[in-house]
Structure formats: structure tokens, C-alpha cells
């Protein structure tokens, strides 16, 4: 299982939100490159980056900051937030991003996922952000009418190779991750699944690894010191 340490970007800074609440934001570093280098030193091979402003506005607001992170640390980088058309996907990939994550546009734009997969193959992932059993959109500010598991099945059928599934109720809350959710997904889907939200301890990491998940994202637990990243990477093996 791959560990994806996360950087959430807001106004060029590394921040974390509590359950997706933009009014409950903590700034951890004004220079995200510093954080990325620490990830690299800890043994990370990948980094998960979210443009929080982009997720709300539909534009790649922190594009230049993402490029700075990539050039500074040399890690494989997956990026999401504000990706609403093929041009920005191409722009990211041509700039060295390894994988681009579709969120809101995967829900609101018909055939967008199919077109993206057709053009960029396994460099496309879809973020499935779950709130009360449904897929949340626009930086988790709105809930769609799509039932989460049905949406995951539809993404698999569309040729998506990787989904990043977040239980919003767990995100940033530091009270553990939703093991039963990921167990169900792994049993019913034939697709790479990355767990996100509430990965709080090494026990969480070990439990997720036993499910043979593709990956797990570690965010707030790293920043607060609850998880040692090097230990988590080793436990995930």
C-alpha cells in the first residue's frame, strides 16, 4: 500500500481543514516546498496535493505553487482541486504531474470522465468525497444526489483506474478512519482504491494495508505529530 502524505493549498500555503470547513482552517507552513522536502526525507515516493481554492472556484488557483513543489522535491505528485476541463489536465501533466484527480466535474459534466480517460489513461483518478452517503462537490460545499457506491461503480465502468475515497465526516477529526467503508469497496470493486480521511494512527495504516488497498492519504495526523511518516510508510509495506 502506498502512503500519500498530503498538502492542501490555500493562498500558496500548506493548510488543513476540519471536515472540509473553510472556516476551520489551520496554516501549517507558509512555504509548502518545506513540507514536501520533509516528506521526501521521510521516504515518501508520492505526494497528494489539493488546491482548496481551485476546488471552490473551478480554476487552478495554486498551479504555480504545485509546480514549485514538484520541482523542489522530485516526488510523484497527484493533484486535485479545480480540474474542470481537459486543458488544465494537459497543462498539469505536461508540467510533470503524475496523476490528476477529477472531482466536481466528474459529477456535473456528462462524459467528462470518459474523455479524460480516453486522452490521459491511468493518469486520471476520480475523487469520491462522501457526505451522508452521497457524493459531495465544489470543495465539499454542496451535496449531489448521487449515491456514493453507485458513483464508484460508474467510474469503474468509465475506465477509471483509481478512485480516492474520502469519508468527509472523518477528515481532520483525528478519531480514526472508516475501515468498514473501504472493506466494502474493496470487496465490490475491481479498481485501485485510496483511503482518505481520518487516518490517525499506525493501527489505522496497518488495518487499511490488510485490506490490500492501493493507497492511503495521511494529512492532519502528520502535521500534529500523531503519525511518524517514516513509520507509516514502513507499516504500509
ZAMARGU-4260 file (C-alpha; in steps of 0.2 Angstrom, whole numbers, plus 5000, padded with zeros to 4 digits):
<rodrens>
0) 5000/5000/5000 | 5007/5017/4995 | 5006/5031/5008 | 5002/5048/5001 | 5006/5062/5013
5) 4995/5077/5009 | 4997/5095/5006 | 4982/5106/5005 | 4985/5123/4997 | 4976/5139/5001
10) 4984/5156/4995 | 5000/5147/4992 | 5001/5140/5010 | 5000/5122/5017 | 4984/5121/5027
15) 4972/5108/5034 | 4953/5110/5036 | 4942/5101/5049 | 4929/5091/5039 | 4931/5102/5024
20) 4926/5118/5033 | 4935/5133/5026 | 4931/5142/5041 | 4940/5130/5052 | 4957/5131/5044
25) 4975/5129/5051 | 4990/5135/5042 | 5005/5123/5045 | 5018/5131/5034 | 5018/5147/5023
30) 5030/5138/5011 | 5023/5121/5005 | 5040/5116/4997 | 5047/5114/5015 | 5034/5101/5019
35) 5037/5092/5003 | 5055/5091/5006 | 5051/5083/5023 | 5040/5070/5015 | 5054/5066/5004
40) 5067/5064/5018 | 5054/5053/5027 | 5055/5041/5012 | 5039/5045/5003 | 5038/5042/4985
45) 5021/5051/4981 | 5013/5067/4987 | 4995/5071/4987 | 4991/5089/4983 | 4974/5098/4984
50) 4971/5116/4978 | 4957/5121/4990 | 4954/5137/4981 | 4953/5128/4965 | 4940/5116/4972
55) 4928/5130/4976 | 4931/5141/4961 | 4934/5129/4947 | 4951/5136/4942 | 4969/5130/4945
60) 4972/5145/4958 | 4988/5137/4965 | 4995/5130/4949 | 5012/5139/4951 | 5014/5133/4969
65) 5011/5115/4963 | 5025/5117/4950 | 5036/5123/4964 | 5033/5108/4975 | 5036/5096/4960
70) 5052/5104/4955 | 5059/5105/4973 | 5055/5088/4979 | 5055/5076/4964 | 5041/5065/4971
75) 5027/5058/4961 | 5013/5070/4963 | 4994/5068/4961 | 4984/5084/4961 | 4966/5088/4963
80) 4955/5104/4965 | 4948/5114/4952 | 4951/5102/4937 | 4936/5106/4926 | 4942/5104/4908
85) 4954/5094/4898 | 4966/5109/4895 | 4970/5110/4914 | 4973/5091/4914 | 4985/5093/4900
90) 4994/5108/4907 | 4997/5099/4924 | 5003/5083/4915 | 5015/5092/4903 | 5022/5101/4919
95) 5026/5085/4927 | 5011/5080/4937 | 5010/5061/4938 | 4991/5060/4941 | 4976/5072/4940
100) 4961/5070/4951 | 4944/5074/4945 | 4931/5079/4957 | 4916/5090/4954 | 4917/5089/4935
105) 4916/5070/4936 | 4899/5073/4944 | 4892/5088/4934 | 4899/5086/4917 | 4892/5072/4906
110) 4906/5062/4898 | 4920/5072/4905 | 4927/5057/4914 | 4927/5046/4898 | 4935/5060/4888
115) 4949/5062/4901 | 4952/5043/4902 | 4952/5042/4883 | 4965/5056/4882 | 4976/5053/4898
120) 4973/5035/4903 | 4979/5030/4920 | 4985/5047/4924 | 4967/5051/4928 | 4959/5047/4945
125) 4942/5052/4952 | 4940/5059/4970 | 4924/5052/4978 | 4920/5063/4993 | 4906/5055/5003
130) 4894/5065/5014 | 4879/5057/5022 | 4881/5043/5009 | 4881/5054/4994 | 4895/5062/4983
135) 4899/5080/4989 | 4906/5093/4976 | 4913/5110/4975 | 4926/5109/4989 | 4913/5098/4999
140) 4902/5114/5000 | 4887/5105/4991 | 4880/5088/4991 | 4875/5080/4975 | 4860/5067/4973
145) 4872/5053/4968 | 4873/5039/4979 | 4892/5036/4983 | 4894/5017/4979 | 4884/5018/4963
150) 4895/5033/4958 | 4911/5022/4961 | 4903/5008/4950 | 4900/5021/4936 | 4918/5027/4937
155) 4924/5009/4936 | 4913/5007/4921 | 4920/5023/4913 | 4938/5016/4913 | 4945/5025/4928
160) 4959/5015/4936 | 4960/5024/4953 | 4947/5032/4965 | 4952/5042/4980 | 4938/5039/4993
165) 4935/5052/5007 | 4923/5050/5022 | 4921/5069/5025 | 4914/5065/5042 | 4931/5058/5047
170) 4943/5071/5038 | 4954/5080/5050 | 4944/5074/5065 | 4958/5063/5072 | 4946/5049/5078
175) 4951/5035/5066 | 4946/5031/5048 | 4931/5022/5041 | 4938/5004/5039 | 4921/4996/5035
180) 4919/5008/5021 | 4935/5003/5012 | 4932/4985/5016 | 4915/4986/5007 | 4923/4995/4992
185) 4937/4983/4990 | 4925/4968/4991 | 4914/4975/4977 | 4925/4985/4966 | 4940/4980/4954
190) 4949/4996/4955 | 4963/5005/4964 | 4956/5012/4980 | 4965/5025/4990 | 4958/5029/5008
195) 4957/5047/5013 | 4950/5055/5029 | 4954/5051/5047 | 4970/5040/5045 | 4975/5045/5063
200) 4987/5031/5069 | 4999/5017/5064 | 4985/5005/5068 | 4974/5013/5055 | 4988/5011/5042
205) 4990/4993/5047 | 4971/4990/5046 | 4970/4998/5029 | 4985/4989/5022 | 4977/4972/5027
210) 4963/4976/5015 | 4976/4977/5001 | 4971/4995/4996 | 4981/5004/4983 | 4985/5018/4995
215) 4981/5029/5010 | 4982/5048/5012 | 4989/5055/5028 | 4986/5073/5032 | 4982/5081/5049
220) 4990/5066/5058 | 5006/5070/5051 | 5006/5088/5054 | 5001/5086/5073 | 5014/5073/5075
225) 5001/5059/5078 | 5009/5048/5065 | 5028/5047/5061 | 5028/5047/5042 | 5043/5035/5040
230) 5035/5023/5052 | 5018/5024/5042 | 5027/5020/5026 | 5036/5005/5033 | 5019/4999/5041
235) 5010/5000/5024 | 5023/4988/5016
</rodrens>
